[in-house]
Amino acid sequence: MDDLHVVSLGLVEYREALALQHRVAAARASDEIPDTLLLLEHPLCYTRGRRTPPGELTLPEEWYRARGIDIVDVDRGGKVTHHAPGQLVGYPIMRVDSARDHVARMERALVAALAEEGVDARGRSAEGPALTGVWVGDRKIASIGVHVSRGITTHGFAVNVDNDLGPWGWIVPCGLPDVQTTSLAAETGRAGPLLPCLRKRVAYRFAQECGLRQRIVSRDRMLDASSVAA
């Protein structure tokens, strides 16, 4: 069984994490490292995917920037989404044959991890691209958006754990004007910190879905790969 390297990075500024993804992807493409799952949190920011039309940021960009909220245009699929501390973000950097199957594996892994936390969730990518992600009833708890280049994936998933849900109301989340967002804390009524436990569950379930053996690797060890450290 091949390894999945799992690297927990803590809180990382979005643009820094994006640059790191690109370096890790280059190392994976040249087979310097195995499939790798980066797990982290971001400071408050919004990202716009390739299919984001005008108007999904419902307020002027100056309004967000005046509050220290970064806005980043990225090459993933999907539309506008939100990141903040208390949200578990996962970037699988791995070789895949099918982006659709990759998305479905992420959905199944998140559903299984949330079930262990007592939350009955479901993936909905089979219902169409607009509904990709993980839902609890009609409430969205996790967003998914990916990019594949030369068979290597970047970007991934973001699960609301115990983050403030208020900033979701300042955008049209994932292009769905009537969507209601939720979180692990909101669904269970439990107080945080909830993220460390869910992070372990998600890493294990994702490795299981991919048929890989989870191996915990430090950031420093990952950076030892020449293409990553460059």
C-alpha positions in Angstrom: 0.0 0.0 0.0 1.3 3.4 -0.9 1.7 6.3 1.6 -0.3 9.5 1.9 1.8 12.1 3.6 -0.4 14.2 6.0 1.1 17.6 7.0 -0.6 19.8 9.6 0.4 23.4 9.0 -1.7 25.4 11.5 -2.8 28.9 10.5 -1.3 30.0 7.2 -2.1 33.1 5.2 -3.9 32.2 2.0 -1.5 33.5 -0.6 1.4 31.8 1.2 -0.5 28.5 1.3 -1.3 28.9 -2.4 2.4 29.3 -3.3 3.2 26.3 -1.1 0.6 24.2 -3.0 2.3 25.0 -6.3 5.7 24.0 -5.0 4.3 20.7 -3.5 2.5 20.0 -6.8 5.7 20.4 -8.7 7.5 18.0 -6.4 4.6 15.5 -6.7 4.6 15.8 -10.5 8.3 14.9 -10.6 7.7 12.0 -8.1 10.0 13.5 -5.5 7.2 13.1 -2.9 4.2 10.8 -2.6 0.6 12.0 -2.5 0.3 14.6 0.2 -2.6 16.1 2.2 -2.0 19.6 3.6 -4.3 20.4 6.6 -4.5 24.0 7.8 -6.6 27.0 8.6 -6.6 30.5 7.0 -7.1 34.0 8.3 -10.4 35.6 7.2 -10.5 35.8 3.4 -12.6 35.2 0.3 -11.5 33.3 -2.8 -13.1 33.4 -6.2 -12.9 30.3 -8.5 -12.9 30.3 -12.2 -16.7 30.3 -12.5 -17.4 33.2 -10.2 -19.5 35.9 -11.9 -19.7 39.5 -10.9 -21.9 40.2 -7.9 -21.1 37.2 -5.7 -19.2 39.6 -3.4 -22.3 41.5 -2.4 -20.5 44.6 -1.1 -17.8 46.7 -2.7 -14.3 45.2 -2.6 -13.1 48.2 -0.7 -15.5 47.3 2.1 -13.8 43.9 2.6 -10.3 45.2 2.3 -10.9 48.0 4.8 -11.7 45.3 7.3 -8.5 43.4 6.5 -10.2 40.7 4.5 -8.2 39.5 1.5 -9.8 38.6 -1.8 -8.0 36.2 -4.0 -8.8 35.0 -7.5 -7.7 31.3 -7.9 -7.7 28.7 -10.6 -9.9 26.1 -8.9 -13.4 25.1 -10.0 -16.4 26.5 -8.1 -17.4 30.0 -7.2 -16.8 32.4 -4.3 -16.1 30.9 -0.9 -14.9 31.9 2.5 -12.1 30.9 4.9 -11.5 31.8 8.5 -9.9 30.4 11.6 -11.9 27.5 13.0 -12.5 26.1 9.5 -10.6 22.9 8.5 -9.0 23.3 5.1 -7.5 20.4 3.2 -5.4 20.5 0.1 -4.8 17.0 -1.3 -1.8 17.3 -3.7 -2.0 14.0 -5.5 -1.9 12.2 -8.8 -5.5 11.3 -10.0 -7.1 9.9 -13.1 -10.5 11.6 -12.7 -11.3 14.9 -11.1 -14.9 13.8 -10.6 -13.8 10.7 -8.7 -11.4 12.8 -6.6 -14.2 15.1 -5.6 -16.5 12.2 -4.7 -13.7 10.7 -2.5 -13.4 13.9 -0.6 -17.1 14.1 -0.1 -17.3 10.5 1.2 -14.3 11.0 3.5 -15.9 14.2 5.0 -19.3 12.5 5.4 -17.6 9.6 7.3 -15.6 11.9 9.5 -18.7 14.0 10.4 -20.7 10.8 11.1 -18.1 9.9 13.8 -18.8 13.4 15.3 -22.6 12.6 15.3 -23.5 14.7 12.2 -25.6 13.0 9.5 -24.2 14.6 6.3 -24.2 13.7 2.6 -22.2 14.6 -0.5 -24.1 16.1 -3.5 -21.7 16.3 -6.4 -23.7 13.7 -8.2 -26.6 16.1 -8.3 -24.6 18.7 -10.4 -21.6 21.0 -10.0 -23.6 23.7 -8.2 -24.3 21.3 -5.3 -20.7 19.9 -4.9 -19.8 19.7 -1.3 -21.1 18.2 1.9 -24.5 19.1 3.3 -26.5 18.5 6.5 -30.1 18.5 5.2 -30.3 21.7 3.1 -27.4 23.4 5.1 -23.9 23.4 3.6 -21.1 22.4 6.0 -18.2 21.9 3.6 -17.2 23.4 0.2 -15.1 21.6 -2.4 -13.2 23.0 -5.4 -10.2 21.6 -7.2 -7.8 22.2 -10.0 -6.0 19.4 -12.0 -2.9 20.1 -14.0 -0.8 17.3 -15.6 -2.8 14.8 -13.5 -1.9 16.5 -10.2 -4.5 18.1 -8.0 -4.4 21.3 -6.0 -7.0 23.1 -3.8 -9.5 20.8 -2.1 -12.1 21.1 0.7 -13.0 23.5 3.6 -15.2 22.3 6.5 -16.9 24.7 8.9 -16.0 23.4 12.3 -16.3 26.1 15.0 -15.7 29.2 12.9 -17.9 32.3 12.9 -20.6 31.8 10.2 -21.4 35.5 10.0 -19.0 36.3 7.1 -20.8 33.8 4.9 -23.6 36.4 4.9 -21.4 39.0 3.2 -21.2 37.0 -0.1 -23.4 34.7 -2.3 -21.8 31.4 -0.9 -20.7 29.1 -3.8 -23.1 31.0 -6.1 -26.2 29.8 -4.2 -28.1 32.9 -3.0 -30.5 30.9 -0.8 -28.0 28.5 0.8 -27.7 28.3 4.5 -24.3 27.5 6.0 -23.7 25.5 9.1 -20.8 24.1 11.1 -19.9 21.1 13.3 -20.4 23.3 16.4 -23.8 24.6 15.2 -25.0 21.0 14.4 -23.8 19.4 17.7 -24.1 22.3 20.1 -20.6 21.5 21.4 -18.1 24.1 22.3 -14.6 24.2 20.8 -11.9 23.6 20.1 -13.4 20.9 17.8 -10.9 21.1 15.0 -8.0 19.0 16.3 -10.2 15.9 16.6 -12.0 16.4 13.3 -8.6 16.9 11.6 -7.5 13.5 12.7 -10.7 11.9 11.6 -10.7 13.5 8.1 -7.0 12.6 7.5 -7.7 8.9 8.4 -10.9 8.7 6.3 -9.4 10.4 3.3 -6.5 8.0 3.3 -8.9 5.2 3.6 -11.0 6.4 0.7 -7.9 6.7 -1.5 -6.6 3.2 -0.6 -3.5 4.8 0.9 -1.6 4.4 4.2 -1.7 7.6 6.3 1.8 8.8 7.4 2.1 11.9 9.5 4.9 14.1 8.2 6.2 17.4 9.6 6.4 20.6 7.6 10.2 20.5 7.8 10.4 17.0 6.5 8.1 17.9 3.6 10.2 21.0 2.8 13.3 18.7 2.5 12.1 17.8 -1.0 14.0 20.1 -3.3 11.1 21.3 -5.5 9.1 22.1 -2.4 11.8 24.1 -0.7 12.7 26.1 -3.8 
